[in-house]
Amino acid sequence: MLTQTDLEAGRRFEDDIAYGGHDLDDHRPLRAGGNIVAHSVPPLYGIPYRACYSRNVPNLLLAGRLISATHLAHSSTRLMRTGGAIGQAMGIAASLCVRHGCAPRAVYERHLEALQRALLEADGTILARPKSAEGDLARQATASASSELRFNDQEPGEMVPLIAPVGILLWDWAPTLDGLELYLSSQSAQPEPLTVRLLRAKRDRTWKSMEEYEAFGRNDLRDQAFAQLASFEATVPPKHDGWFRIALPEAVTIGAKDSTSDDDRLLICIDGGAALSWALARDRMPIAEAVEHSHMQPEWHQIGAMFTMRLSPAPKLGEASNAINGFYRRFSTGPTNMWMSNPAGGLPQELVLTWETPQTIDEVHLVLDNLCRLRHENPWENATRVAPHLIKAYELLWRQAWRGDGDAWKRLVQEEHNHHRFRQHSFPAVTTDRLCLRVLAVHGGLEGARVYSVRVPAKTSR
């Protein structure tokens, strides 16, 4: 039975089959009319299969608002889309019961892996759980692309004088930081001191009160919301203009990012003087945001831009390898878990899978990006049919370079009016060492290609 404590702790279970994250709001019936009392906003939490079948009716599965949950836990799990996710899993569980001639409890005891695997294959979601590599030929390939959006590929633009502490807020990072570079300019004829600090958001309590959430949302920028991990002093040479590497005395252990949480953030901030300027990046990054510290209050403010920063190692962003890492969606702002072409390169763009030896294939599964970060960006909130960054037109191509056909790509699939995130394409079997997804257009017309996953099921695994 799910409890308020499970939800507020963001608990995950070995038998998760769905997830939730809505606030715990108690709808209380009163004689003079009902009212709603909101208790807390939990992090994303898992919903276990064991809460979805009866303890004393052997052949009864439960979904939606019927699952086992306490009164306050139910106030979060009762949401329609959460219930729909549970229903998808229960449909698969029922099919396993029929196939194996067993009761729902036996699915947990003997067929749990099959349930979760089938759910993931059907585009269901289990928090931070990738699809299995078994039977997926794409996971045996090398992925490359005509262009990639990479974090360290930043071009300097307008210079901003350091009249206040400024920094970069990150929603993804490598567990260890070995070095960083900033594009700085100094107007001084003397060496100028610079202080660099690494701060990470505190998460002593995973849930938020409604008052906290209404005031700060998922991005609390008060000083008290962060704990300092490290601080370094550097000296910028006179009249310096260009990339400046901060010499770290030793690598800094940050720890792994919670891939399901926007509350988990890293802040890299610098404090210098007005003689120093830091270049803004010409293009913004999906997992980073520039901030400036208030002159009057102990808090930071987002400034709608991105400062130039190179990190070693760089966080993953839009590399082609993301499309075959087993993940098929993002759970928070970062990590992105998708291939993203550089929007500056326009379209078409190509993602290519290459095998060392030829493979016989007759099916390809694609997961494209239609997820919106904010509620008001969703199509049903603004009377549009699809997200503007969803891929509209694409081709699947193959070639027989291993037989001497050179660069002659042959078309397997052509799609001109896609409106879906999850596509399964079947075709007469071909034997090839290369598969190409060529993205021709997106619905908004301005975005680059964004692809979460390319999966190529092996014929023997079906």
N, C-alpha and C positions, 0 to 999 in steps of 0.2 A: 504494500500500500504506500503510494507516494505521500510524503508529508511536506508541510511548510518548510521544515528544516532541510529536506532533500533539495527542494527548489532553490532556496536562498543560498545554499552552499554550492549550487551549480553542479550537483552530483551527476556522475555518469555511471552506468551500470554495464556489466559484461553482456547483458542481453538487451541492450538498447535497440529500439526499432523506430524511434521518432525523437523529436525534441520539441521543447517549448521555451518560452521566454517572456510571456506577457506578465504584466504586473498582477499582484495578488489583490483583487478588488472584490470585496464582499458585498453582494447585493442583498440588502436586508429588507424584508417585508415589514411595513408598518401600517397601522390602521389609517393614518392620514396620508398614505402614499409611500412608496419605497424610496430608499436612498442608497447610495453607493459609498462605501468606506474603503479607500485604497490603503493597503497596509505597507507594501514594499514592492520594489522592482527587482526581480531576481536576475542573475546572469542566465545565459542559455544553459539548459539542463536536459539530461537524457530522460526518456520515458521507456521503462523496461517492459519486455514482453510479459513478464510475470504479473504485471498489473492488469493484464488484458485477457485473462481467462478466469473462469469461475473456480473457486476453491472447493465447491461441493456439488456442482452440476458438471459431470465429467466432459460433456461434449459441447460446452458453451464458451464461445469467444465473445469478448466485449470490445467495443470501439467507441470513439468520440467521448461523450459525456458520461458514459457508463463505466469507465475504467475505475479501478480501485484507487481512490485518493481521499485524503481528509478534506474537510470542508474548505479550508483555505488553499490547499494544493489544487483542489478542483476549480477554484476561482481563476486559476491560470491555465490549467490544461483544457478547459471547456471551450476555448476558442475554435472557430469553425475550421480554419486552415490547419491548426494543430490536430483537431479531430480527424480531418481528412487524411493527414499523414499517418495517423494511427490506423485508420480504415484501410489504407493501402496495404499496410503490413499485415493486418488481420486477414485480408483477402488471400495473401500469399500463404499465411499460416494455415488457413482453411484448405487450400489446395494441397499442402503438404500432409495434412491430416488424411485427406482422401487418398493421396498417392500411397501413403505408408500404412493406411488402415489403423490410425492411432488417434488418441485423444490429444487436445491442445497441450496438456502437461508434458506429454511425451515429446512434443516438438521442442520444448525447452530442454528436456533431458537428453535427447538423442539427435535432434536435427536443427539445433540453433544456428550452427554455421551455415547450413543450407538456407535457412530463413533469411539471415542477414545478407548473405551473398546475393540471393535472388532479389531482395529489396534494393540493394545498391545497383544491381544490373538494370532494375526498372526505374532508375533515377530517383529512388527514395533517398532520404538523408539520415545518416547517423553521425553525430558530432565527431569531427576530427578523424573520421574513419575513411581511408581510401578503399577503392575497389581492389579486389585480389588481382595479382599479376598472373595467376594461373589461367591458362587458356587465352591470354591476350598477346597476340603477336606484336602489337604496338610497343609493348614494354620491352621487347627484345630488339627494337630498332633504335637508330640514332635519329634524333629530331633536329632539323635545321630550318631556317626561315629566311625569306628575302629581306626582312628587317625585324628587329626586336627592340622593344622599349626597355632599356637597361638603366638602372638607377644612376650609375656613375657617368653616363653619357650626357653631361650637362654643359650647356653653353652659357657663358657669363653675359649678363645684360647690364641693366642700370645699377650703378653703385649707390649704396646706402651708407651714410656716415653712422658710426657707432655712438650715437648720443645717448643710448640706453642699452641695457642688456638685451640681446636678441638671440634667437635660436631656431632650431628645426625640431618640430614634433614628429616623431616617427611611430607608425603602426606596425612596422615589421623591422627585424634586424637579425644579424647573425648572433649566436650565443656568446661569441667572444669578439672584442674589437681590438684589432692589431694596429690600426692607424687611421688618420683622417686628414683630408686636405680641404682647405677653404680658399676661394678666390678672393684675395685681399688687395687693397691698394693703400699705400701710406703716403701722406703728403708731408711727412716730417723728415727733417734732415738728421734726426736722431733715432736710435732704436726705440721701438714702442712696445710696452708690455701688453700681453694679452692673457686672459684667464679663460680656460675652457672647463666646463663642468658637465658631467653626465648625471642625469636625474632619471629615475624610473618611478612611475606612478605607484603609490601605495595601494595594496589590495588586502589589508588586514581583515576587512569585512567585504565579502564579495557582493552582497546585495546593497541596495540604496533605499533610503526612505523616500517617500513621495516628495517631501519638501526638497531633499537633495536633488532628486532627479529633475524636478520642475525648474530648479535654479541652475543646475550645471549639466544636466543630461549625462551623456556618456563621456564627455570631454571636460572634466573638472580641471580648470587651469589655475586654481589657487596655489600659492606656494606650498601650503600645508598638504596638498594632494600628492606631493612628490617627495621622494627620499634621495639623497645624493649618493651616487655610487663611486664617483672619483672626481678629482679636480687636478688640472695641470696648468703650469705656467709656461708661457712661450714668449719669445721676443721676435718681433717683426723687424727685419732690416730696414734701414733708411731708404726711402723712395721705392720701396718694393711695389711691384705691380704684376700680379699673376697668381698662380696656384701656390699656396703656402702649406707645407706639410707640418702637422703638429707632431713633434717627436714624443711619443709615449714612453715613459720609463720602462713599462712592461705592459703586456696585453691585459685588457680589462675584461673580466668575466661579468657578463650581463645576465646570462641565463636565457633559456628558450622563451620565445614569445608564446603567449596563450593564443593559439590560432583561432579561437572562437570568441575572443573578447575585444571590444573596442575600448574597454576601460584600461587595458594593459597598454601603456604607452611609454616611449623613451623620449627624453628631451635632451638634446645636445645644445648647450647655450654658450655664448661667448660674451665677454665683457672687456672692452678696450677703452678707447677714447675717441674724441671727435676727429683726431688726425687720421684715424683708420676708417676705411670703408669696406663693406662686404658686398659682393656682387649678387644681385638677384639672378636666378636662373631664367632663361628666356621662356622655358616651358615648365609647367608645374608637374608634380609627380603624384600619382594616385594614393601613395602611402605616406606622404609627407606634407607638412604645412609649416610655413614660417610664422613665428610668434615674436612679439615684442613685450618686454616687461613694462607694466604701468609705472608712471612716475609718481602716482598718488596712492595706489593700492597694492597689497602684496599678492599680485596675480599677473598672469600673462594674458595677452590678447592675440588672436589670430589676425593676420594682416592680408590674407587672400593672395599669397604669393609663395615663392619657394626660393630660399637662398641656395647658392652653389655649395655643394658638399659632396665629396667623394669619400666613401667608407671602405675599409679593408678589414675583412671581406665585405663586399657589397651585398645588401639584401636582395633576394630574388625579386624580380618584378615582372617582366613580360617575356622572359626567355622561352624559346621554342620547347625546351625540355619540360616546361611546366605542363604541356599538353599530354605528356605520357607519364606523369608522376603518380597516377592512380586517383588523384583528386578531381572532382568534377564540379566543384563550386567553391566559392569563398564563404567563410563563416563569419568574417569580420572585414574591416577595411584592409587588413593585411594578415597573412600573406594572400596574394591575389590568386595563386593556383591556376593561372591561365597564360597562354601565349597572347601577347599584345604586340602588334606591329607598331612601329613608330608613326604616329599620325602625320608627321611632316612628310613622310614618303608617299602619302596618298594610296590609292588602290589602282590596280589589283596588287595583292600580296599573296605569297605562297608559303605554306608549311609543308615540308617534305619529310617523310619517314624513309629511312634507308636501312636495308638489311644486308648483312654480310653474305648471306646465301639466299637464293630466291625462295619466296613463300607463295603458296597457293591460297588465294583469298576469294571469298564470295560475299562478304558482308563487312560494313563499316558503320560504327556508331559514332555520332558527333554530339558533343554537348557544347552549345554556343552560349554566349552571355546575354541574358536579358534581366539580370538582377539589378535592382536600383538600390542605392544606398539609403535614401530617405523616402519616407512614405509618400510625400507629395510628388515625388518623381515617378511613381508607378503609373502606368497608363490608365488604370481605372480611376485614378484620382484627378486626371487632367484631360479626360475625354480623347485620348489618343489610343490607337489600336495596339501598338507595340512600343517597346523601349527604343529610343533612337539609335542606340549602339548595337542593336541586334543585327546580325548578318542577314541580308536580304537575298543576295544572289551568290552562288558559288558553284564550283565544279570539283569533282573527284576524278583524278587522272592517274594513269599508270604507264609505265614504259618498260621495254625489254632491252635496256642498255647492256645487260649481261649477254644478250644474243647478238650484239652488234648493231642495234637499231638507233644508236646515238641518242639524240635529244628529242626523238619523236614521241611526244606524249599522246596517249590515247584516252578518250573520255570514257569514264564509267558511269558518271552521274552528272546531270545538269539540273540545277534548281534556280529558278528565277524569282519566285515569290514566297520565300520562306517566312513564316510567322511563328516558328516554334523554336524552343531551346533544345529539345532532345529529338534527334533524328536518327532513324535506323534505315540504312540503305542496303538492299540485297541486289545482286547482279550475277550473271553467269560467271563462273569461276575463271580467274586468270592467275597466271604464275608470273611473279614480278619481284624485283628487289627494291622497287621504289614506288611509293604512293604519295600523291600530291593533292593537297587541299588548296585550291586557288580561290581566294575571296575576291569577288568582283564588285560588290556594293553592300552598303549597310543602309538601314532605313533612314537614319538621320542625315546621311550624305556627307558628314564631316569627320566621323570617327574612323580610326583604323580598325583592323581586324582584331577580334577578341574571341578566343576559342579556349574553353576549359579543357576539353578532352577529345582525343581521337582514340577510339578503341577498335581493334581488329580481331574479332573472335576467330580462334583457330577452328577449322572445320571439325577436327576430332573432339573438340570440347563441347559440341552441341549435340 
